[in-house]
Amino acid sequence: MIRRTLERTGGVQWLVNRELIPEALGMLMIQELSGGSVLPEHSLPGAESVTFLLSGKGDWRANGHTWRLTPGEGVFNSPGTRRAFETEHGQDTMLLVVYGGTNDPRDAKPHEAHSAGSGCRISRTADQGSHSPLGEAGGFIDMGVHWLATSQTVGTRSVVVATSTFTPGGSHQLHRHPNADEFFLVLQGGGEHLTKDGPVRLNPGDLAYIPAGEWHGFQTDPGVTTRTVYGYLGAGSLAQAGYELLEEET
């Protein structure tokens, strides 16, 4: 497990790429924009990406469509999608950008928008009931999930992005994903990231990066509701990532 903390840099903060973690199966970046800023139209031919709004407001444009984004919303862009973003005046904005299909930061460098991939606003599909992906897998208590970008919802190939809520007493027991890395960013609340070697404290703004095959879990603090954004790199769904509970191995 690798722990990172979000910092207010006023620009770009790389959390994961091959220069920081050579074996990473994707990339994570934080980008801050001041109110009224514009990201000119561009494309990324070498990567699919999900942009998730952590704070602020703005208008995202992709291939002739415009979507108003507020915190907790975002967009998926396949490789080559023409996209641009303008923040609302007076609203400083923080974006989490998740890249799939590459761990080379050069693939995140904007290109002139000549190609025409597809972009779409990410959906918000609740994972509920025994027939949901996690409901069938088990291993958690008082934890709710919303799948935002998966192969099923928007057609990703190597990225999953979701949000989770742990109500007081909520936990996810030790488990692992053999085929994908996981990132886990605490937005509100806090608790303990669980490992086989003992717990690691996570507060709002802390991110845990878990390489494929490593045992991990989470326990929210007593009396505290914890909200997170998390996901997988190297897979487009939980089924592709794989899911094994520790108790099944012992």
HELIX and SHEET records of a PDB file:
HELIX    1   1 PRO A  105  ALA A  108  5                                   4    
HELIX    2   2 PRO A  133  ALA A  137  1                                   5    
HELIX    3   3 LEU A  238  ALA A  241  1                                   4    
HELIX    4   4 LEU A  246  GLU A  248  5                                   3    
SHEET    1   A 7 ILE A   2  THR A   5  0                                        
SHEET    2   A 7 ASP A 206  ILE A 210 -1                                        
SHEET    3   A 7 ASP A 181  GLN A 188 -1                                        
SHEET    4   A 7 THR A 226  LEU A 233 -1                                        
SHEET    5   A 7 VAL A 159  ARG A 176 -1                                        
SHEET    6   A 7 PHE A 140  ALA A 149 -1                                        
SHEET    7   A 7 THR A 125  ASP A 127 -1                                        
SHEET    1   B 8 ILE A   2  THR A   5  0                                        
SHEET    2   B 8 ASP A 206  ILE A 210 -1                                        
SHEET    3   B 8 ASP A 181  GLN A 188 -1                                        
SHEET    4   B 8 THR A 226  LEU A 233 -1                                        
SHEET    5   B 8 VAL A 159  ARG A 176 -1                                        
SHEET    6   B 8 HIS A 216  THR A 220 -1                                        
SHEET    7   B 8 GLY A 191  LEU A 194 -1                                        
SHEET    8   B 8 VAL A 200  LEU A 202 -1                                        
SHEET    1   C 6 ILE A   2  THR A   5  0                                        
SHEET    2   C 6 ASP A 206  ILE A 210 -1                                        
SHEET    3   C 6 ASP A 181  GLN A 188 -1                                        
SHEET    4   C 6 THR A 226  LEU A 233 -1                                        
SHEET    5   C 6 VAL A 159  ARG A 176 -1                                        
SHEET    6   C 6 GLU A 244  LEU A 245 -1                                        
SHEET    1   D 6 VAL A  12  VAL A  16  0                                        
SHEET    2   D 6 GLY A  26  LEU A  33 -1                                        
SHEET    3   D 6 THR A  93  GLY A 100 -1                                        
SHEET    4   D 6 GLU A  48  SER A  55 -1                                        
SHEET    5   D 6 GLY A  74  ASN A  77 -1                                        
SHEET    6   D 6 GLY A 119  ARG A 121 -1                                        
SHEET    1   E 4 VAL A  38  HIS A  42  0                                        
SHEET    2   E 4 ARG A  83  THR A  87 -1                                        
SHEET    3   E 4 GLY A  58  ALA A  62 -1                                        
SHEET    4   E 4 HIS A  65  LEU A  69 -1                                        
END                                                                             
